[in-house]
């Protein structure tokens, strides 16, 4: 019996190797970091290997809303890592990371480039740099279509990014990780309306709008949870006589936060720019029964509107009126509370992970379609038909086609197998055959080259044939046929001759 690694049989769809490239990841506390953490965990729970690289992994400069990463300087070393992955999920927009990656990804040879799924969180919006941001957003939206798939969290952003002839844009709402965290709810009776803000204390979050809206307002209690550059300014203002009903909690633990959600009636998000594009805290608050009240911003309104209130951004009077309506109508507020909790219950981490998995597999299929012409002889339109016909001609069930880069910098191969999704996997036997550029027969009766023998590790394979079939300046493809004790005869020189006869008229030398 011969131990062999190629061609390998897959059992169902094999796990993907996924790299998430993002601006922020734990332990950073932010909406982006939280969503990346949930996505990593949900994909890993589905059996995939998921690594995360963030801005913290590179030298960087951060000055308030201006954040610049040296990612581009490290591209040569980062480039070498790409061959280890089937999919790169890049999160943006981050001028010095996401757009830099999308642009530089075009320099990776087609055979070596992994599938790219771009997740667009929001448009860039920096105070006093609006004109520059507008130019950047147009450029960013164009670069997004260099990816194989685009994911957004709302219908609003799907409409903003979708193009008739561009990359498909999928909507996957961000989820909320409840996992038994919601505490018992204390519904309001005749007491004040309890309003909660949760988030970073930054200018675009609209804290000034909130404080203006509730100044001297009776029958309302306001709690602000979070930390950030504006904390001292907000604390100073909250000490005024007109805001004695406002309390700042600062940053608190997750367990405390979920208790706070359950102790409040309204979760408010008065953000003023498109830097806010979803509002994960709205969904968290809704899970605990809070009614969402949020600014009329793309993406944000889609979260709040169905079971809450949407107000004009930057308009304290409009926000004040919304809070008064909820304060003065307790029965209506409780009805919205129940509807919000029911709606949030369907926004699970599991469903989000499942949708991302589907999109990533579709991206892998699309990438493989572009790479297939480099591997398949010109007489066949696709690897699947080629493998089916060749396997039938030789009389075996297991067949694979491996596309390798001629440069050893990319040790992995794109491998197509009969009946399964193409994958990027280690293919040492195919690499060996490509290097010697000669057909190889492996069975128990034949002497095996010592160099090849060290690469054989699959005891269930009893015999195999591997033949180099197509090469260009940058790539080489190898077809593999194999049998096991339970599937097919032991392959010999007659089978090898049959395979070579079928392949000889189809050998093709490319560029």
Beta strands, then each sheet from edge to edge (+ up, - down):
strand 1: 17-22
strand 2: 49-54
strand 3: 60-63
strand 4: 66-69
strand 5: 87-92
strand 6: 115-120
strand 7: 149-152
strand 8: 169-171
strand 9: 193-198
strand 10: 220-225
strand 11: 246-250
strand 12: 266-269
strand 13: 291-295
strand 14: 309-311
strand 15: 398-405
strand 16: 412-417
strand 17: 420-426
strand 18: 440-442
strand 19: 461-471
strand 20: 475-484
strand 21: 508-509
sheet 1: 2+ 1+ 5+ 6+ 7+ 8+
sheet 2: 3+ 4-
sheet 3: 11+ 10+ 9+ 12+ 13+ 14+
sheet 4: 17+ 16- 15+ 20- 19+ 18-
sheet 5: 17+ 16- 15+ 20- 19+ 21+
end
